Amino acid sequence: MEKWLKPLAVLATLVMFIVMIAGSLVTKTDSGLGCGNDWPLCNGKWVPEYTLASIIEYMHRLITGVAGIVVIVFSVLCWRHYRGNQEVRNLALFGLFFIVLESILGASAVIWPQSSSVLALHFGFSLLAFTGVFLLTGFVLQRDKMASMVQAKAPRGFRNWIWAVAAYTYGVVYLGAYVRHTGSSMACSDWPLCEGQIIPELSGQIGIQFAHRLGALVLAIVLLATMIYAIRHFKQTRRDLYGASILAFVLVIAQVFSGGFVVLFQLHLYATLLHSMIITILFGVICYMCLQSLKSPRPDKLKR
């Protein structure tokens, strides 16, 4: 069974990633009500009308449904194959729970109008669902290499730090989704300045946009500090944390610049989708570091 789990793991992560991008496409094109207030039907039909908004929304629903089936199969097979493994069980339940939750929230957003703050949660829950599948995939793909990567226990201070970083990152992600749903993406018409100022008037949509920019800048500094610490302390004994910290910093820099592209290219579709892609991967990598920080080397690998 294990030879089938690895390609299935990659497929599950890929389809969940596509779900994330499809959701961003729905938001960017204002297609959330492309099927009216009907769910699971689309304007009262199983086959939607051939309008751009309805096709985008219906395809998003279809992709989400397929992803749900793939993830359920993947999670159940992992649970059975790694029977008794608490990490596998918890990750499988985590991913399935948030897939169901984000599906319910997405359906309710169609049937009943929601505020911008509630709509922003939809992306956040989708991100957590993706992360659960991403981490379970990491377990399947790296299980044979774990002993060689984890040769020392991460200090408690680092564990607390990286979990706090993950919580902060989720807040920055939520704020970014809130920016989109409140129509504040172009409140600052230039970048990196905001209306020609380093610190603009902090009110209304400009205040929301500037808060997101400031949050992203702080995140970049935090991940720079994380990378420096990992390079100094984990290069030999924790290759997992060492490599992930470098990747996280590269991704956050790419994320900052992609945010600038969104403004400079005036909400161009490709720039907006790229922004969503990078933050999805970045959050998954940070959560991977959280999970790995809890792991200890096998007794036979401990240094004497």
N, C-alpha and C positions, 0 to 999 in steps of 0.2 A: 504493500500500500504506500510505503514511504516514497517510492519513485514517482507516484502520481501526485503526492502532496506538494512537491516543490513547484511543478508547473501550475498546479491549481492555486497555490499561494500567490504566484506572480499574477495569474489571471484575476484573482479576487482583488488584489491591490490595484491592478490596472482599471478594472471596471469601477471601483470606488473612486479612483482618481477622476475618471471620466464623469462620474456623477457630480463631483465637485465642480468641474469645469462647466458641465451642462447647467448646473444651478446658477453659476455666475453669468452664463450666457442669457438665461431667463431674466435675471435681474438687469443686466446691461441693456437688453432689448425691450424692457418693460413688457415682457410676455407672460407675466405671472397670472394674468386673467385672460390669456389667449383662449382658454376653454370656458370662459365665463365663470359662473359660480358653481359649476358642476364638478363633482368628483365621485367616482372615478371616470364618469362619462365626460366627454368634451363637447360642450354646448348641446347636451342631450343625446349625443351619438357616440358609438364606439369608434367609428372612423371619423376623424375631425374634418372640418372644411379645409380647403387648401388655401389658408391664409398663413402668412409668415409667423404671426404670433401664436396661432393655434398649433402649428406644426412644431415650433420650438418647445412650447409647453408640453405638448403630448409626447414628444420624443424624450423630454426630461422625465416624465412619468414612466415611460416604457423602460428607459435605461435604469431608472431607480428600481423598478420591479425585477429586471433581469439581475441587477447587482445584488438585490436581496436574496434571490434564489441561489446565486453563486456563493455568496458569503455564508448562507445557512449550510449548504453542502460542505463547504470548506471547514467551517467551524465544527460541524458534527463529526467529520472524518478526523480532524485533529483531536477532538475530545476522545474519540474511540481509540485512535492509534497511540496517543500519549496518555492513556488511562491512568488516573491518579496524579497527574502533573498539575499542581495548583496554578502555576503560571498560565498554562494553556487554557485551563477552565476559566480563569478570571478574564483573560483577554478575549476569549470567545464570547462570554456573557457580556462583556463591556461593549464590544463591537455590535452585537445583535441588539442590545438594549437601545443604543443610540440610533441605529438604523430604523428601528420601529418608532422611536421618539421623533426623529426628524421627519419621518413619513407622515406621522399624525399631525405634526405641526404644519407641514406643507399642505396637507389636505385642509386643515382648519383655516389656513391663511386664504385658501381659495373660497371656501364656503362662507366664512365670516371675515370681514375686513379687520386687519390687525394694525396696531400702531407700529411706527418705525422701530421702536425698541424691541418689540416682540419679533418683528420680521428679521431683525439682525441676529436673533437667536438661532434662526433656521440654519444660517451658514455655520454658526458655532457648533451646533449639534451634528451637522453633517461632517464637520472637521473632526469631531471626536469619534464619529463612526468610522471615518477613514483611518484615523490613528489606531483604533483598536485592531483593525484588519492589518494595517501596516506593521504593527508590533508583532502580531501573531505570525505574519509572513517572515519577519526577521528571526523569530524563534526557529521556524522550520528551516530556513536557509542557512542559519549560522550555528545550528545545534552541534554539528561536528567540530566546529572551530572554537567553541566557547571556552574550552579548557585552556587553549593556547592564548586566547585574548585576555582572559581574566586570570591574572597571576598574582593579584594583590587586591585587597579590599579598599574601596574608595573611602576616604575620610568622611566622618559624619558631617563636618562642615561643608564639604563639597556636595554631599547628598542634599542637605538642606538648601544649599544655594541653588542647585539645578532644578529642584522642585519649585522653588520660589520663582525662578526664571520662567519655567513652564506656565505657572499661574499668571505671571505678568504678561507673557506672550499671548496667552488666551485673551487677556483684557485688551491688548493692542489689536488683536484680530477682531474682537467684537466691536471695538471703536471704529475700525475700518469698515466693517459691514454697516455700522450705524451711519457713517459718512455717506455711503452709497444710498441707503434707504431714506435719508433725509434730503437727498439732492444736494449735498454739500461738496461734492467732488471737485467742482470748479469754483468754490468760494474764493480760493486763492488762485488767481489766473496766471501766476508765474511760479517758478521754482528754481532754486531753493528758497528764494525770498517769498514773502506773502504780500502781494500788493505793493512790492517795492520796499517792504520793511522787514527787519529781522524779527521784531515782535509787533504784530499788527494789533488792531483793536479786538480784544478777546470777547466777542459777543456774537450771537446768532450763528449762522453757518460758517463764518470765518473762524469763530472760536472753536467750533467742532473740528474743522479741517486742521487748524493749527495744533490742536490737542493731539490729533492723530500723528501729525508730523513729529511733534516733540516726543511722543511715545515711541515712535519708530527710531528716532535718534538715540534715545536712552537705551533701547533694546540693542542697537548696534554696539554701543559702548559696553554694555553688560556682556554680550557675547564675545567681544574682543578680550575682555578680562578673563572670561571662561577659557578661551583658547590659549591665552598666555599661560594660565595656570596648568592647563592640561599638557601643554608642550613641555613645561618645566618638570612636571611630576608624573605624567602617565605614559611617556613615550616608550618606555621599556616594559612596564608591567601592566598597563591597561590600554592596549592598542585600540580597543573599541571606543573608549571615551576620548582618546587622543585623536583618532580619525574623525569621529563625529563632531568634535568641537571645532575642528578646522572647517569641515563641511558646513556647519551651522553658521560660522562667521562669513564664509563666502556667500552663502545663501542670503544672509541678512543684508549684506552690501548690495547684492543683486536686487533684493526686495526694495531697498531704499531708492535705487536708481529706477526701478520699474515704476515705482510710485511717481517719480519725477516725470517719466515718460507719459504716464496717464494724463498729467496736467499739460505738459508741453505739446502733446499730440491731441489735446482736447478730447479726451475720453474715447480715443480710437479703440475699436473692438479688440484688436490684437494686443494692444498695450494693457487693456483692462484684464483680459484673460491671462496674460503673462503674469500680472500682479497676483492674481488668484492662485495660479499654478505654483509660484515660488513660495508663497506663504503656506500653502498646503504641505509642501515637502519640508519646509523649514520647521513647522510645528511638529511634524512626525519625527524629524531628527532629534529635536529637543526632548520629546517624550521618550525616544529611544534611550537617550542619555539618562533620563530619570529612571527608567526601568533597569538599565545596566548598572547604575550606581548602587542598586540594592543587592547586587550579586557578589558572592564571595568565591574565591578559588576553591577547587576541590581539595580535600585534605592531602592527597598525594602530590598536589602541585604547590603547596605552601613552601616557602623558602625556609630553610633551616637556619 
